[in-house]
Amino acid sequence: MTSIIGYVRVSTNEQTVENQKQQIADAGYQVSKWYCDEATSGSVKAAERKGFGDLLAYVREGDTLIVVGIDRLGRNTIDVLSTVEALQSKGVKIISLREGFDLSTPVGKAMLTMMAGLAALEKDLIAERRTAGIKRAQDDGIHCGRPNKATVEDVQVLLEKGMTIKEVMAELSISRATFYRLKPAA
C-alpha cells in the first residue's frame, strides 16, 4: 500500500511546522505520516537530519512525498538534487507545493534538469571562489594546505645540537625526503 507522506522543516525554535502542515492540508492532501525537523538549520544536509533520515528509511516505492517548498529538502541546489535523486531511486514521487511541480511529470523532470545545470554551475563557482581565495591568501603570505611538520630552522637547530639525521627525523616526525628538503645548504 502506498502512502502520502508529508515532510516539514523549520530552522528556529520561534517557527512552527504547523503552518507548513496546514498548507499541505489546504492543498487537499490527506497525509498518512508526517516527518519533521524542528530548529534544524538549512546548513545541515537533509540526510543528516533526524526527521529526514527517518523518512528516508520509511519510504518505499509508490509513496508520494509532499513538501511546501523544494528548499525544505536541502541546504543548497546540490543537496536538494542528491536528496531528490535518493528519493526517486526508491520510487518515491515528490510534489512541491510552492514551485507547483511534480517531479514525476515531464515538466517536473525538466525542472529537475534545469536544477542540475544550476547545481553544476554553483559547484563550479564555489571551486572558482575557493581557488581565488587560496591564491589571495598565498599572495598575502598566508600558508595554505596542511600545516608544516617542521621548518628549516627546526632542522638547523637540532643539527647544531649534534643530532644525527635519523635522530632529527624521529624528533620532528619527518621523512628522509622532508629532512633533505629542509636541511640547510652546507
Sequence and secondary structure as in RCSB ss.txt:
>XXXX:A:sequence
MTSIIGYVRVSTNEQTVENQKQQIADAGYQVSKWYCDEATSGSVKAAERKGFGDLLAYVREGDTLIVVGIDRLGR
NTIDVLSTVEALQSKGVKIISLREGFDLSTPVGKAMLTMMAGLAALEKDLIAERRTAGIKRAQDDGIHCGRPNKA
TVEDVQVLLEKGMTIKEVMAELSISRATFYRLKPAA
>XXXX:A:secstr
   EEEEEE SSTTS THHHHHHHHHTT   SEEEEE S  TTS GGGSHHHHHHHHH  TT EEEES GGGG S
SHHHHHHHHHHHHHTT EEEETTTTEETTSHHHHHHHHHHHHHHHHHHHHHHHHHHHHHHHHHHTT   SS  S 
 HHHHHHHHHTT  HHHHHHHHT  HHHHHHHS   
